[in-house]
Amino acid sequence: MLAFSTCWNNSRHSDGEEMIDEILEFGIDHLELSHGMTITKLPGIQKAYNERKFTCVGVHNYFPSPVEVMIDAPDAYEFTSHREFDRQRAMEMTERTLDLAGRFEAHYVVLHMGSVPLKSSKWTKPLTQKVADGQRDTPAFAAERLAFVKKREKVAPLYYQRAIEALEYFGDLAKKHGVKLAIESRSRFEDMPTEREMVRLQKHFADHPWIGYWHDFGHVQLKHNLGLLDHTEWLESMLPHIIGAHVHDVQWPARDHRVPFTGELDYKKLLEFFPKDCPLTWELSPTRKASEIREALTVWRHLFPDRC
């Protein structure tokens, strides 16, 4: 199922219906209502929904954005935070997101589960720069990456447990609203969960039909480029848990949310792991031009007519 996220044009509109109408011009009426949405856009979105202009396939936490957060910041509050207020606010805003997702008859809610208190500026960013500088296959890079992995795993247990507890609470709400909790693969190794943690998390909820895995093509490719995983092998391991995916491309080594077919991803190979009817939601940078997106959609519909 081909779908499209409002993250592409959300920031350019003050009226929700106009935002929806611009995306409909691509010939796509299955939409994900994304994070960063101001509450003032809700009436227009509701109007478009009531008129059956679009089908809401999913919602991305937090929807709408917390009123006190002035920028698009889906990680403004984290379930893993050491601040009790932040954890509580994350729970409150997620409950509201689930309620709205139910009202819009969404199939899923994409969740970020938080992070561990390690600075990206000290770990992921320097490693990425070394990859860009051609050092990925050097012993020094391998040693630094291994040190990062060991440090991350040492501090992780408390934050992993907080993420699990949040999901245990939201599991019943997800069932109540008929909306699946889609735990997203993240782009930074500091984020929760890592791939090892995602495997544990999915096993923990293996018998819970309302909790599963959300694959982000770009995020996983960034980790692939750092040598932290193999994209294809990772997808194969997550096959039983896949709910859907955010589709975008990556320009080497770390520019994601590019338009499909403008980067390094081999969609033909990777799409084999996705059920035919699962949502494949294009999640593109607001900087991408409509003309570029139309061209890519033409290619997509030609190559993957059964994924439209």
C-alpha positions as CSV (number, residue, x, y, z in Angstrom):
1,M,0.0,0.0,0.0
2,L,1.5,3.3,-1.1
3,A,1.0,6.1,1.4
4,F,2.5,9.6,2.1
5,S,3.4,11.4,5.2
6,T,2.4,15.0,5.9
7,C,5.9,15.7,7.3
8,W,6.8,16.8,3.7
9,N,4.5,19.8,3.6
10,N,3.2,20.3,7.2
11,S,5.4,23.3,7.8
12,R,4.3,25.2,4.7
13,H,0.6,25.2,5.6
14,S,-1.5,26.8,8.3
15,D,-4.7,25.1,7.2
16,G,-4.9,21.4,7.5
17,E,-7.2,20.8,4.5
18,E,-4.9,22.7,2.2
19,M,-2.0,20.6,3.4
20,I,-4.0,17.4,2.6
21,D,-5.1,18.8,-0.8
22,E,-1.5,19.4,-1.9
23,I,-0.6,15.8,-1.2
24,L,-3.7,14.5,-3.0
25,E,-2.3,16.1,-6.2
26,F,0.2,13.3,-6.3
27,G,-2.6,10.8,-6.8
28,I,-2.1,9.4,-3.2
29,D,-5.0,9.4,-0.8
30,H,-3.6,7.1,1.9
31,L,-1.9,9.5,4.4
32,E,0.1,9.4,7.6
33,L,-0.5,12.3,9.9
34,S,2.9,13.2,11.1
35,H,4.5,14.7,14.2
36,G,5.1,18.5,14.3
37,M,1.4,19.1,13.6
38,T,0.0,22.2,15.3
39,I,-3.4,21.9,16.9
40,T,-4.7,24.7,14.7
41,K,-4.5,22.4,11.6
42,L,-6.9,19.8,13.2
43,P,-10.2,21.4,12.1
44,G,-9.0,21.4,8.4
45,I,-7.7,17.8,8.7
46,Q,-11.0,16.7,10.3
47,K,-13.0,18.5,7.5
48,A,-11.0,16.7,4.8
49,Y,-11.4,13.4,6.6
50,N,-15.2,13.9,7.1
51,E,-15.5,14.5,3.3
52,R,-13.6,11.3,2.7
53,K,-10.8,13.0,0.8
54,F,-8.2,10.7,2.3
55,T,-7.7,7.6,4.3
56,C,-5.6,7.8,7.4
57,V,-3.3,4.8,7.4
58,G,-1.3,6.0,10.4
59,V,-0.3,8.7,12.8
60,H,3.2,9.5,14.1
61,N,3.6,10.4,17.8
62,Y,3.2,13.1,18.9
63,F,0.0,14.2,17.1
64,P,-0.7,17.0,17.5
65,S,2.6,18.5,18.7
66,P,2.6,19.5,22.4
67,V,1.4,23.1,22.5
68,E,4.4,24.3,24.5
69,V,6.9,22.9,21.9
70,M,7.4,25.6,19.2
71,I,9.3,23.4,16.7
72,D,8.8,20.0,15.1
73,A,10.4,17.9,17.9
74,P,9.0,14.3,18.1
75,D,11.6,13.6,20.8
76,A,10.9,16.6,23.0
77,Y,9.6,14.3,25.7
78,E,11.0,10.7,26.1
79,F,9.7,7.7,27.9
80,T,13.3,7.1,28.9
81,S,14.0,10.5,30.3
82,H,15.6,10.9,33.8
83,R,13.1,13.8,34.3
84,E,9.8,12.5,35.8
85,F,7.9,15.4,34.3
86,D,9.2,14.6,30.8
87,R,8.2,10.9,31.1
88,Q,4.8,11.8,32.3
89,R,4.3,14.3,29.5
90,A,5.4,11.7,27.0
91,M,2.7,9.3,28.4
92,E,0.0,12.0,28.3
93,M,0.8,13.1,24.8
94,T,0.9,9.5,23.5
95,E,-2.5,8.8,25.1
96,R,-3.9,11.8,23.2
97,T,-2.2,10.6,20.0
98,L,-3.8,7.1,20.3
99,D,-7.2,8.7,20.9
100,L,-6.9,10.8,17.8
101,A,-5.6,7.9,15.8
102,G,-8.6,5.9,16.8
103,R,-10.9,8.7,15.7
104,F,-9.2,8.9,12.3
105,E,-9.4,5.1,12.0
106,A,-5.6,4.8,11.6
107,H,-4.0,1.4,11.3
108,Y,-0.9,2.3,13.3
109,V,0.9,4.8,15.5
110,V,4.6,5.2,15.0
111,L,6.5,5.5,18.3
112,H,9.9,6.7,19.2
113,M,10.9,5.0,22.4
114,G,13.5,7.4,23.7
115,S,17.3,7.3,24.1
116,V,20.2,6.7,26.4
117,P,22.1,9.7,27.9
118,L,25.1,9.6,25.5
119,K,25.8,12.6,23.3
120,S,25.6,12.0,19.6
121,S,28.2,14.7,19.1
122,K,30.7,12.4,20.8
123,W,29.7,9.1,19.2
124,T,27.4,8.8,16.2
125,K,28.4,12.1,14.5
126,P,32.2,11.5,14.7
127,L,31.8,8.0,13.4
128,T,29.7,9.2,10.5
129,Q,32.3,11.8,9.6
130,K,35.0,9.1,9.6
131,V,32.9,7.1,7.2
132,A,32.5,10.2,5.0
133,D,36.3,10.6,5.1
134,G,36.8,7.0,3.8
135,Q,38.0,5.5,7.2
136,R,35.2,2.9,7.7
137,D,37.5,0.0,7.0
138,T,40.4,1.1,9.2
139,P,41.3,-0.6,12.5
140,A,41.0,2.7,14.3
141,F,37.4,3.1,13.1
142,A,36.6,-0.5,14.1
143,A,38.0,0.1,17.6
144,E,36.1,3.3,18.1
145,R,32.8,1.7,16.9
146,L,33.3,-1.2,19.3
147,A,34.0,1.1,22.2
148,F,30.7,2.9,21.4
149,V,28.8,-0.3,21.3
150,K,30.2,-1.5,24.7
151,K,29.5,1.9,26.3
152,R,25.9,2.0,24.9
153,E,25.2,-1.5,26.2
154,K,26.6,-0.7,29.6
155,V,24.3,2.2,30.3
156,A,21.2,0.8,28.5
157,P,19.3,-1.4,30.9
158,L,17.4,1.3,32.9
159,Y,16.3,3.1,29.8
160,Y,15.3,-0.1,28.0
161,Q,13.1,-1.1,31.0
162,R,11.4,2.3,31.0
163,A,10.6,1.8,27.3
164,I,9.2,-1.6,28.0
165,E,7.0,-0.3,30.8
166,A,5.6,2.4,28.6
167,L,4.7,-0.1,25.9
168,E,3.1,-2.4,28.5
169,Y,0.8,0.4,29.5
170,F,-0.1,1.5,26.0
171,G,-0.8,-2.1,24.8
172,D,-4.3,-2.1,26.3
173,L,-5.0,1.4,24.9
174,A,-3.9,0.3,21.4
175,K,-6.3,-2.6,21.6
176,K,-9.1,-0.3,22.8
177,H,-8.6,2.1,19.8
178,G,-7.9,-0.6,17.3
179,V,-4.5,0.9,16.4
180,K,-1.2,-1.0,16.3
181,L,1.9,0.4,18.1
182,A,4.7,0.5,15.5
183,I,8.1,0.7,17.2
184,E,10.4,2.6,14.8
185,S,14.0,1.7,13.9
186,R,16.0,4.8,14.7
187,S,18.9,6.5,13.0
188,R,21.3,7.1,15.9
189,F,22.9,4.3,18.0
190,E,22.1,6.5,21.1
191,D,18.4,6.0,20.4
192,M,16.2,3.3,22.0
193,P,16.0,0.6,20.9
194,T,19.2,-0.6,19.2
195,E,18.7,-3.6,16.9
196,R,19.7,-6.0,19.7
197,E,17.2,-4.3,21.9
198,M,14.5,-4.3,19.2
199,V,14.9,-8.1,18.9
200,R,14.4,-8.4,22.7
201,L,11.5,-6.0,22.7
202,Q,9.7,-7.9,19.9
203,K,10.2,-11.2,21.7
204,H,8.9,-9.6,24.9
205,F,5.7,-8.7,23.1
206,A,5.6,-11.7,20.7
207,D,2.1,-12.6,21.9
208,H,0.7,-9.1,21.8
209,P,-1.1,-8.5,18.4
210,W,-1.1,-4.7,18.8
211,I,2.7,-4.2,19.1
212,G,5.1,-4.6,16.2
213,Y,8.0,-3.2,14.2
214,W,8.1,-0.1,12.0
215,H,11.0,-0.2,9.5
216,D,12.5,3.1,8.4
217,F,14.6,2.5,5.2
218,G,16.8,5.6,5.7
219,H,17.5,5.1,9.4
220,V,18.5,1.5,9.0
221,Q,20.7,2.4,6.0
222,L,22.5,5.0,8.0
223,K,23.5,2.2,10.5
224,H,24.3,-0.1,7.6
225,N,26.7,2.6,6.4
226,L,28.4,2.7,9.8
227,G,28.9,-1.0,9.8
228,L,26.5,-1.6,12.7
229,L,24.2,-4.0,10.8
230,D,23.5,-5.4,7.4
231,H,20.2,-3.9,6.0
232,T,19.0,-7.1,4.2
233,E,19.8,-9.4,7.1
234,W,18.2,-7.1,9.6
235,L,14.9,-7.0,7.6
236,E,14.9,-10.7,7.4
237,S,15.2,-11.0,11.2
238,M,12.3,-8.6,11.6
239,L,10.0,-10.3,9.1
240,P,7.5,-11.7,11.6
241,H,7.0,-8.4,13.3
242,I,6.8,-5.9,10.3
243,I,3.8,-3.5,10.4
244,G,5.0,-1.2,7.6
245,A,7.8,1.2,6.7
246,H,8.9,4.8,6.1
247,V,10.2,5.0,2.6
248,H,13.0,7.4,1.7
249,D,16.4,7.2,0.2
250,V,19.9,7.9,1.5
251,Q,22.7,9.8,-0.2
252,W,26.1,8.4,1.0
253,P,26.8,8.3,3.8
254,A,24.1,10.0,5.9
255,R,21.7,12.3,4.0
256,D,18.4,10.6,4.5
257,H,14.8,11.5,3.7
258,R,15.8,11.9,0.1
259,V,13.3,11.1,-2.7
260,P,13.4,7.4,-3.7
261,F,15.7,6.4,-6.6
262,T,18.0,9.4,-5.9
263,G,20.3,7.5,-3.5
264,E,21.8,4.1,-2.7
265,L,18.8,2.0,-1.7
266,D,17.9,-1.2,-3.6
267,Y,14.1,-1.2,-3.2
268,K,13.6,-4.2,-5.4
269,K,15.6,-6.4,-3.1
270,L,14.4,-4.9,0.2
271,L,10.7,-4.8,-0.6
272,E,10.7,-8.6,-0.8
273,F,10.5,-8.7,3.0
274,F,7.3,-6.7,3.2
275,P,3.7,-8.2,3.0
276,K,1.9,-7.0,-0.1
277,D,-0.8,-5.1,1.8
278,C,1.4,-3.3,4.4
279,P,1.7,0.5,4.3
280,L,4.8,1.8,2.6
281,T,4.7,5.5,3.7
282,W,6.9,8.0,1.8
283,E,8.5,10.2,4.5
284,L,10.3,13.0,2.7
285,S,12.2,16.1,3.7
286,P,10.3,19.4,3.3
287,T,13.2,20.5,1.0
288,R,12.2,18.0,-1.7
289,K,10.5,19.4,-4.7
290,A,7.1,18.3,-5.9
291,S,8.4,17.7,-9.4
292,E,11.1,15.4,-8.1
293,I,8.5,13.4,-6.1
294,R,6.2,13.1,-9.2
295,E,9.0,11.7,-11.2
296,A,9.9,9.1,-8.5
297,L,6.3,8.1,-8.1
298,T,6.1,7.4,-11.8
299,V,9.1,5.1,-11.5
300,W,7.7,3.5,-8.4
301,R,4.3,2.8,-10.0
302,H,6.0,1.2,-13.0
303,L,8.4,-1.0,-11.0
304,F,6.1,-1.9,-8.2
305,P,2.4,-1.8,-9.5
306,D,1.5,-4.3,-6.7
307,R,2.8,-1.8,-4.1
308,C,0.6,1.1,-5.0
